[in-house]
Amino acid sequence: DAQAEARLYQPAVVEGGTVWLAPDTQARALAGAPGPAGTCHLQTFGNHRLSARCQVERPGLAVFNEQFDEGWSATVDGVATPVLRANLFMRALPLPPGEHEIVMSYRSPGLSGGAWISLLSLVALLALVLVERRRRA
């Protein structure tokens, strides 16, 4: 992160020609000269979902200038694709050459676990209320 922070405002990074990936990601360095590999255009955008269409001339990364979080998942042409942490806080997806449809969606980590715990707590509370009512009757 310290190396990426020091390089974050270099012209090549700001212009989209270079991307710094977090060391814990599944990505590898791409062959070829640095620089844009194609173009992407947003089709839909919301707080928890976005879609984009990309035309890529050579293997590259689609970088989204938005907060990376473990809750983001993505598909490229309907196939699950890892969301990589890029440039300290952004999201990136590896793309092969060609035209691609990207869909990214967000689901809060721990949301389903928390919902189950809440449901079980409610059931336990109702059971206690029923037991207390029978005891008083």
Stockholm file with secondary structure:
# STOCKHOLM 1.0

chainA/1-137         DAQAEARLYQPAVVEGGTVWLAPDTQARALAGAPGPAGTCHLQTFGNHRLSARCQVERPGLAVFNEQFDEGWSATVDGVATPVLRANLFMRALPLPPGEHEIVMSYRSPGLSGGAWISLLSLVALLALVLVERRRRA
#=GR chainA/1-137 SS CHHHHHHTTSHHHHTTSCCCBCTTSSCCCCSSCSSCCEEEEEEEECSSEEEEEEEESSSEEEEECSCCCTTEEEEETTEEECCEEETTTEEEEEECSEEEEEEEEECCTTHHHHHHHHHHHHHHHHHHHHHHHHHHC
#=GC SS_cons         CHHHHHHTTSHHHHTTSCCCBCTTSSCCCCSSCSSCCEEEEEEEECSSEEEEEEEESSSEEEEECSCCCTTEEEEETTEEECCEEETTTEEEEEECSEEEEEEEEECCTTHHHHHHHHHHHHHHHHHHHHHHHHHHC
//
